[in-house]
Structure formats: structure tokens, C-alpha cells
Amino acid sequence: MTDDNYLCRASKILLIGAGPSTAELIREISVFSDAIVAADGGFRAAENAGAEVILVVGDMDSQHDLPTDQAVAHIADQETTDFQKCLAVCDADVFLGVGFLGGRLDHQLAAFSALLNEPRPVVLVDEAQLVFVVPPEFFMDLEAETPVGFYPMVPIQASLRGVRWPLSNAAMSPMGQIATSNSALGGALEISVDGPGLLAILPRRDLAGVLAALDRGFGKAQHQ
């Protein structure tokens, strides 16, 4: 899709889903965004948080009384989730997502699949943690003892440095080597992978650092 075809374009877009969230969380994360887009039923969560929603996207099976002046992208197909629909009609250097973790496990797994198939960086956030797919090279500073986890959704080669249990060019897979329940040594966390598929799980408090690191490691030219 070219820039001309996107319905919303911003440097950082916050996507709000209908899963578990709070008004306080939405307001906190919205500080990092330039525009807010709701995925169908996520509009009510955004509205309750006082967020200004620039666009509502989805099959609209959860929305029947939107404000008459609200911009809507009604996409009726049932082959994609409302989260995927948002990604299809929006463009950003980095996406943030609230309301896509927790709640129904099948919805959360579908969100992870969407991350795996999305070349642009997306950070999903809940009350306690954040999740994103690691780019080919990633580094950021973390406080010592910060809990970190890494989970390969597909077979990949990965190196992890700056953690209690490092890996060097290790073959990782869901049925083999994983690296959950790890912790930072303090200072630089360095990760390299040979392709997309490694989920990183960090505390929510490290969102600003993660966004800065993704800005360094994921340029717009990579997903044009």
C-alpha cells in the first residue's frame, strides 16, 4: 500500500483494542503517540479515557452508535482481525497497541501472529509489560535485574548479550531453545536475530527506551 492509500499516517500511532485496558493506561501511552486509532470495540475504551480517536477501523460488529462525525473504515471481511485491519489502513514508523494483551487467549495469540507478519515495529502494552518483535539488531540500556523474556515464534538464530543467561548464535524455536524468565545484568542489552520471529517481553516502565531503540533499528525505508 502506498502512502496515498493509507487512511491515517503519523510517526507514532496508538491502536486501541477492545481487550483489557484502563483509562489511566490509555492516557499514559497516548503521550507517546501522534494519532489514535480504535479497533472496532476499542472505541469505547478510548472514549472512556477521553482520547481523541482519529479513525475507527473494523467490521463494526461491536459498534452501532458511533458519533455521526466520527471517521470510520468499515472493512467487512472475516479473514482478518480488527487489529490487522488497523495495520492495513494505517502507516507509522512505530505502532503502539493497548487492549490487545490479556483477556481471551485466542485474541492474544492472533495479535502475536499479526506482529509476526508485520514488517513495521509494533509494541503491545498492558498494565505490567510490553511485547514486540525484535528487529535484526536491537540494543538499549536496562537497569540491573530488570526482568526480560524472549520467545521464538518460529525457528531463528539469535544472540542475547547483557542478560543473566546469554546466548550466542543459538538456534531457537518454540519446541526447542527459548529464553523466558531472564534478567538484565545492567547496562546494554544487545540482541541480534537472523530474521523476524523473536518476541521480546519487558516491563511497561521501559517503553520510552524501547521506542527509542526501535527508532534506531527500524527505519521507514525498511517497510516502504
Secondary structure, 3 states (H helix, E strand, C coil): CCHHHCCEEEEEEEEECCCCCCHHHHHHHHCCCCEEEEECCHHHHHHHCCCCCCEEEECCCCCCCCCCCCCEEECCCCCCCHHHHHHHHEEEEEEEEECCCCCCHHHHHHHHHHHHCCCCCEEEECCCEEEEECCCEEEEEECCCCEEEEEECCCEEEEEECECCCEEEEEECCCCECEEEEEECCEEEEEEECCCCEEEEEEHHHHHHHHHHHHHHCCHHHCC
